[in-house]
Amino acid sequence: MVRTFTRPVPALGLALLMGAVVLGCAGPSAVGDRLTPGRLRSRGERTPAELKASVGWLDLEAQEAGRSTIRTEDLLAFAEKARAGAKPPVPLPKKHILVITGGGSYGAYPAGVLVGWTATGTRPEFDVVTGISTGALLGAFAFLGTSEDAELQRCYTTLRSSDIYRKNRLIPALLSESLADSSPLNRVIHQVATDERIARFAIEHRKGRRFYVGTTDLDARRAVVWDMGAIAARDTPQSRELFRKVLLASASIPGFFPPVRIPVTVDGKRFVERHIDGGTTSSMFFAPPWVPHAEHEKLPAGWLHGSEVYVLVAGKMYPDPTPVKPRTFAIASNAISTIVYDQTRSDLHKLFLLTTMTGMNYNVSVIPERVQSPLSSTDFDPHEMKRLFDEGVQWAQSGVKWRITPPGYEPGEGAKYRSGTALTDTGRAATGTLGPPSSPIPMAVPEK
């Protein structure tokens, strides 16, 4: 017999902490808004400008000792050799797979990329689209094609926070399932996922194209991938409602939005699962193109060789350095955000390995580092989202090449090595080897 013992006081403290963390993630007050340069300097801490520059403050001796000898060009040469080794004797038609991450209002950037990509005349029809959280909604538009660009732009440049959620009163919220009410988002999903659009998913599904959405089973603590086209193809009121519930569940930030209750039947017995944001278990996921079951055994080992995998990241590769208020909740909020960014980079590494071993081409677009991103991905400000959307459009139309390297292999990326606290301001970008971030802005190192 398993017995569970609870300690109510620490549990309540944890609830208060997590509640404040989520509230902090939901607004700019968690970090930096009242930390003036004067106040920061009075405590001997770095100002925003110094924070930006400090990524180039290095312990040169320790950095040289710890620097990897794996150069970016060597990595790419190895990856190309591995891809060539996966080439089948008779090449098969190239497939196009689109992977979109979560990121809340930062989804305005990949929305802009899609619209700008359409304008170049080179955007393909995707054989597979996968999406998590905001990437699920983006993926729905991307899957249906360029005819949905106007609605895609409207959703990611005009909606406000009030169109997405209503915050609940703090104390009652901490004793319930969520800090906010997701009914407004549910209405938006019903407006977008109309019966007519869901019918179009069914049509494309029957052609062999696939659209997958990721959620997290809250109680089982496992990722769940939903075949949205198969759901749509059932063409019943219940299946259409499930389609919308999955989109809502995938974007239901745990603690901030309530879990979405989805009934399931197991061998005739009914249960209710509670599903939350797919980003809880993974920031992105890959799914291969559909092949009839009878043909599985006939597929050569490298049947996906030469296919294109495009990853649209609703965020940056690395978060902007930001002064954090000396408060428990602000520190916890900042740390959780840092973990989420690291999860995204880890998932990108996994996808790079997968594409290399199967011979597929790896293409990534992220919000450029030069772009100032909003402090919170749950702040839906039309002005800020329009700015990110325009950045995405500009990137797609500018002819800039997709990123083909995993995180850590571009100038200014990687870990810092230190053997002490006496640092040198390099004032220059790092070379294309595994190593530390550095800054083009020279700053004097404070005396110790």
C-alpha positions in Angstrom: 0.0 0.0 0.0 1.4 3.4 -1.0 0.8 6.2 1.4 1.3 9.9 0.6 2.2 12.3 3.3 1.8 16.0 2.8 3.2 19.0 4.6 0.7 21.8 4.1 2.8 24.8 5.1 5.7 24.2 2.6 3.2 23.2 0.0 1.4 26.5 0.4 4.7 28.3 0.3 5.6 26.5 -3.0 2.2 27.4 -4.4 2.7 31.1 -3.5 6.1 31.0 -5.1 5.0 29.4 -8.3 2.0 31.6 -8.5 4.1 34.7 -8.2 6.6 33.2 -10.7 3.9 32.7 -13.3 2.5 36.2 -12.6 6.1 37.5 -13.0 6.4 35.7 -16.4 3.1 37.2 -17.4 4.2 40.8 -17.1 7.3 43.1 -17.3 7.3 43.9 -13.6 9.3 40.8 -12.8 12.5 42.0 -14.2 14.4 45.2 -14.6 11.6 47.8 -15.0 12.5 49.7 -11.8 16.2 48.9 -11.7 17.7 52.2 -12.8 21.4 52.4 -13.7 22.1 54.5 -10.7 20.5 52.0 -8.3 22.4 49.1 -10.0 25.7 50.9 -9.8 25.1 51.7 -6.1 25.0 48.0 -5.4 28.0 47.3 -7.6 25.9 45.5 -10.2 25.8 45.8 -13.9 23.6 48.2 -15.8 21.7 46.9 -18.9 24.4 48.3 -21.2 27.2 46.6 -19.1 25.2 43.4 -19.0 25.1 43.3 -22.8 28.8 44.0 -23.0 29.8 41.7 -20.2 29.3 38.6 -22.3 32.7 39.6 -23.7 34.4 39.8 -20.3 36.7 36.8 -20.3 39.3 35.0 -18.3 41.5 34.6 -21.3 43.8 31.9 -19.9 41.0 29.7 -18.7 39.0 30.3 -21.8 41.9 29.2 -24.0 42.4 26.1 -21.9 38.8 25.2 -22.0 38.1 26.1 -25.6 37.0 23.2 -27.8 39.1 22.2 -30.8 35.9 21.4 -32.7 35.6 24.1 -35.3 32.3 25.0 -36.8 33.5 24.2 -40.3 34.7 20.8 -39.1 31.3 20.0 -37.6 29.5 21.0 -40.8 32.0 18.9 -42.9 31.3 15.9 -40.6 27.5 16.4 -40.9 27.7 16.6 -44.6 29.7 13.4 -44.8 27.2 11.7 -42.6 24.3 13.0 -44.7 26.0 11.7 -47.9 26.4 8.3 -46.2 22.6 8.1 -45.7 21.9 8.7 -49.4 19.9 5.7 -50.9 20.8 4.2 -54.3 17.7 5.6 -55.8 16.7 9.1 -54.4 13.1 9.5 -53.4 11.1 12.7 -53.8 12.1 15.5 -51.4 9.8 16.1 -48.4 9.2 19.4 -46.5 8.7 19.3 -42.8 7.9 22.4 -40.7 8.6 22.4 -37.0 7.3 25.4 -34.9 8.1 25.9 -31.2 6.1 27.5 -28.4 6.7 31.1 -27.4 3.4 32.9 -26.7 3.4 36.4 -28.2 6.9 35.8 -29.6 5.0 33.7 -32.2 4.6 36.9 -34.1 8.1 36.4 -35.5 7.6 33.0 -37.1 4.2 34.4 -38.3 6.1 37.1 -40.1 8.6 34.6 -41.5 5.7 32.6 -43.0 4.1 35.6 -44.6 7.4 37.0 -45.9 8.3 33.5 -47.2 5.1 33.5 -49.2 6.0 36.9 -50.7 9.3 35.4 -52.1 7.4 32.8 -54.0 9.6 30.0 -52.6 7.4 28.8 -49.7 6.7 25.1 -50.2 3.6 23.1 -49.4 4.6 21.2 -46.2 4.2 17.5 -46.1 4.3 17.6 -42.3 3.7 20.4 -39.8 4.3 20.0 -36.1 3.5 22.6 -33.4 3.5 23.2 -29.7 1.8 25.9 -27.8 1.6 29.0 -29.9 3.3 26.9 -32.6 0.1 24.8 -32.7 -1.9 27.7 -33.9 0.8 28.9 -36.2 1.1 25.4 -37.5 -2.6 25.2 -38.3 -2.3 28.3 -40.5 0.9 27.1 -42.1 -0.6 23.7 -42.9 -3.6 25.1 -44.7 -1.3 27.2 -46.9 -0.6 30.7 -48.1 -4.3 31.5 -48.4 -4.4 31.9 -44.6 -1.7 34.5 -44.4 -4.1 37.4 -43.9 -5.8 35.7 -40.9 -2.4 34.6 -39.6 -1.2 38.2 -39.7 -4.4 39.5 -38.0 -4.0 37.0 -35.1 -0.4 37.9 -34.5 -0.5 41.7 -34.9 -3.9 42.8 -33.5 -4.8 40.6 -30.5 -4.3 41.9 -27.0 -3.7 40.2 -23.7 -7.4 40.7 -22.9 -8.2 38.7 -26.1 -6.2 35.8 -24.7 -6.8 35.7 -21.0 -8.3 37.3 -17.9 -6.3 37.3 -14.7 -8.0 35.9 -11.6 -7.7 37.4 -8.2 -4.4 36.1 -6.7 -5.4 34.4 -3.5 -8.5 32.5 -4.9 -6.4 31.7 -8.0 -3.7 30.1 -5.9 -6.3 27.8 -4.4 -7.7 26.9 -7.8 -6.3 25.4 -11.0 -4.9 28.6 -12.5 -4.0 32.2 -12.2 -5.9 33.2 -15.3 -9.0 32.3 -17.2 -8.4 31.0 -20.8 -12.0 31.5 -22.0 -10.9 34.4 -24.2 -8.3 32.2 -25.9 -10.9 29.5 -26.3 -13.1 32.0 -28.1 -10.3 32.9 -30.4 -9.6 29.3 -31.2 -13.3 28.7 -32.0 -13.2 31.7 -34.4 -10.1 30.4 -36.1 -10.8 26.7 -36.1 -14.2 27.0 -37.9 -16.0 23.9 -39.1 -15.0 24.9 -42.7 -11.3 25.1 -41.8 -11.4 21.8 -39.9 -13.0 20.2 -43.0 -10.0 21.4 -45.0 -7.6 19.6 -42.6 -9.5 16.4 -43.3 -9.1 16.9 -47.0 -5.4 17.4 -46.8 -5.1 14.5 -44.4 -6.6 12.2 -47.0 -4.0 13.4 -49.4 -1.3 12.1 -47.1 -0.2 15.3 -45.5 0.0 15.4 -41.7 -0.5 18.1 -39.0 0.5 17.1 -35.4 0.1 19.1 -32.2 1.9 18.3 -28.9 0.3 18.5 -25.4 1.4 17.2 -22.0 -0.7 14.8 -20.0 -0.5 16.6 -16.6 -1.0 13.6 -14.3 0.9 11.0 -16.4 3.7 13.6 -17.0 4.1 12.4 -20.6 4.1 14.1 -24.0 1.1 13.4 -26.2 1.1 13.9 -30.0 -2.3 14.4 -31.6 -2.9 13.6 -35.3 -5.1 16.6 -36.1 -6.0 15.6 -39.6 -7.2 12.2 -38.4 -9.4 13.9 -35.8 -10.8 16.3 -38.4 -11.5 13.4 -40.8 -14.0 11.8 -38.4 -16.3 14.8 -39.2 -18.5 14.7 -36.1 -19.4 17.5 -33.7 -17.4 15.6 -31.1 -14.3 15.4 -33.2 -14.4 19.1 -34.1 -14.7 19.9 -30.4 -11.7 17.7 -29.7 -9.7 19.5 -32.4 -10.3 22.8 -30.7 -9.6 21.4 -27.2 -6.2 20.1 -28.3 -5.3 23.5 -29.7 -6.3 25.1 -26.4 -4.5 22.5 -24.3 -1.3 22.8 -26.2 -1.2 26.5 -25.3 -2.4 26.1 -21.7 0.6 27.3 -19.7 0.6 25.2 -16.5 -0.4 27.3 -13.5 -1.3 30.2 -15.6 -4.1 28.6 -17.6 -6.3 25.7 -16.3 -5.7 22.3 -17.7 -8.0 21.2 -20.5 -10.1 18.1 -19.6 -10.3 15.6 -22.4 -12.4 12.4 -21.9 -10.9 9.2 -23.1 -12.2 5.6 -23.3 -10.0 2.7 -22.4 -11.4 -0.8 -23.2 -14.9 0.6 -22.6 -14.1 2.4 -19.4 -14.2 6.3 -19.4 -11.5 8.5 -17.8 -10.7 12.2 -18.0 -7.2 13.3 -18.8 -6.0 16.8 -18.0 -3.8 18.3 -20.7 -1.5 21.3 -20.5 1.0 23.2 -22.7 3.1 20.8 -24.8 6.1 23.0 -24.1 6.1 21.4 -20.6 7.7 18.3 -22.0 9.3 19.5 -25.2 9.8 22.8 -27.0 9.4 21.2 -30.4 9.2 17.8 -32.0 9.8 16.1 -35.3 7.4 13.7 -37.1 8.2 11.9 -40.4 6.0 12.1 -43.5 3.2 9.6 -43.8 3.8 6.4 -45.7 1.2 3.7 -46.2 1.8 0.8 -43.7 2.1 -1.7 -46.5 5.1 0.2 -47.9 7.1 0.5 -44.7 9.2 -2.5 -45.3 10.1 -1.3 -48.8 11.5 2.0 -47.7 15.3 2.3 -48.0 17.3 3.3 -44.9 17.9 6.8 -46.2 14.5 7.5 -47.7 14.3 11.0 -46.2 17.7 12.0 -47.6 17.7 15.5 -49.1 14.4 16.4 -47.4 14.1 19.8 -45.8 13.4 20.3 -42.1 12.5 23.9 -41.3 12.4 25.0 -37.6 10.7 28.3 -36.7 11.7 29.3 -33.2 9.3 31.7 -31.4 12.1 33.3 -29.5 15.8 33.9 -29.5 18.6 31.4 -29.3 19.7 33.0 -26.0 17.6 35.4 -23.9 18.5 39.0 -23.6 20.7 39.8 -20.5 18.3 41.6 -18.1 18.9 43.0 -14.5 16.8 41.0 -12.1 15.2 42.6 -9.0 16.6 41.2 -5.7 13.3 39.5 -4.9 12.6 35.7 -4.6 9.8 35.7 -7.2 11.8 37.7 -9.7 14.8 35.5 -9.4 12.7 32.3 -9.7 10.9 33.7 -12.7 14.2 34.6 -14.4 15.6 31.1 -13.6 12.6 29.3 -15.1 12.8 31.4 -18.2 16.5 30.5 -18.6 15.6 26.8 -18.2 13.1 27.1 -21.0 15.6 28.7 -23.3 18.1 25.9 -22.5 15.4 23.3 -23.3 14.9 24.8 -26.7 18.6 24.7 -27.4 18.8 21.1 -26.3 15.9 20.1 -28.5 17.5 21.9 -31.4 20.7 19.8 -30.8 18.6 16.6 -30.9 17.0 17.7 -34.1 20.4 18.5 -35.7 21.6 15.0 -34.8 18.4 13.4 -36.2 18.7 15.3 -39.5 22.4 14.6 -39.8 22.0 10.8 -39.3 19.0 10.6 -41.8 20.5 12.8 -44.4 17.9 15.6 -44.1 18.8 19.3 -44.3 18.5 21.3 -41.1 17.2 24.9 -41.4 16.5 27.2 -38.4 15.2 30.7 -38.0 15.2 32.5 -34.7 14.6 36.1 -33.6 17.9 37.9 -34.4 20.0 38.8 -31.4 20.0 42.4 -32.4 16.2 42.6 -32.0 15.0 43.7 -28.6 12.4 41.2 -27.5 9.5 42.0 -25.1 10.1 41.1 -21.5 7.3 38.6 -21.4 5.9 36.1 -23.9 2.5 36.3 -22.2 2.3 40.0 -22.9 0.2 40.4 -26.0 0.9 43.9 -27.1 -0.1 44.6 -30.7 2.7 47.2 -31.1 5.4 44.9 -30.0 4.0 41.9 -31.9 3.7 44.0 -35.0 7.4 44.8 -34.6 8.4 41.2 -34.2 6.1 40.2 -37.2 7.8 42.8 -39.4 11.2 41.5 -38.3 10.1 38.0 -39.5 8.9 39.4 -42.8 12.1 41.3 -43.3 14.2 38.2 -42.5 12.3 36.0 -44.9 12.5 38.6 -47.7 16.1 39.6 -47.2 17.7 36.5 -48.6 19.5 35.7 -45.3 20.4 32.0 -45.2 18.8 29.7 -42.7 20.9 28.8 -39.8 22.4 25.3 -40.4 24.4 24.9 -37.2 23.2 23.7 -33.7 23.4 26.1 -30.7 26.9 26.8 -29.5 28.6 26.7 -32.9 28.2 30.3 -34.0 30.3 33.4 -33.0 29.4 34.6 -29.6 27.9 31.4 -28.3 29.0 28.9 -25.7 30.0 28.7 -22.1 32.6 30.9 -20.3 35.5 29.2 -18.6 37.0 30.9 -15.5 39.8 30.2 -13.1 39.3 33.4 -11.1 37.7 36.8 -11.1 40.2 39.0 -13.0 38.7 39.4 -16.4 39.6 41.1 -19.7 37.1 42.9 -21.9 37.8 41.4 -25.3 35.5 43.9 -27.0 35.2 41.7 -30.1 33.2 38.8 -31.4 34.2 35.3 -30.7 35.5 33.0 -33.5 33.4 30.3 -35.0 34.5 27.6 -32.5 32.9 26.4 -29.4 33.5 29.1 -26.9 32.1 32.0 -25.0 29.8 34.7 -26.0 31.6 38.0 -26.5 30.6 41.5 -27.3 31.5 44.0 -30.0 31.0 46.8 -27.4 34.3 47.6 -25.5 33.7 48.3 -21.8 36.2 48.9 -19.0 36.4 46.1 -16.5 35.6 47.4 -13.0 38.6 47.3 -10.7 38.6 44.6 -8.0 
